């Protein structure tokens, strides 16, 4: 995940507590790739040492490195391949 998103311009659109769970946050993050903007939800949880860790992310919404706006990777291939 880190290599896939490395060096992509981004901005955090929202950062909200997940309901009553103070140790979970839902973020909406906008990424720019190949002249396209895409928003992906992140779910983060607080680890025992107090740091925040990504628990879930919908990478399909970001698009692959080799795709253009709105293009989906071919079935059976990994994004960017």
Order of alpha helices (4+ residues) and beta strands (2+ residues): alpha-beta-beta-beta-beta
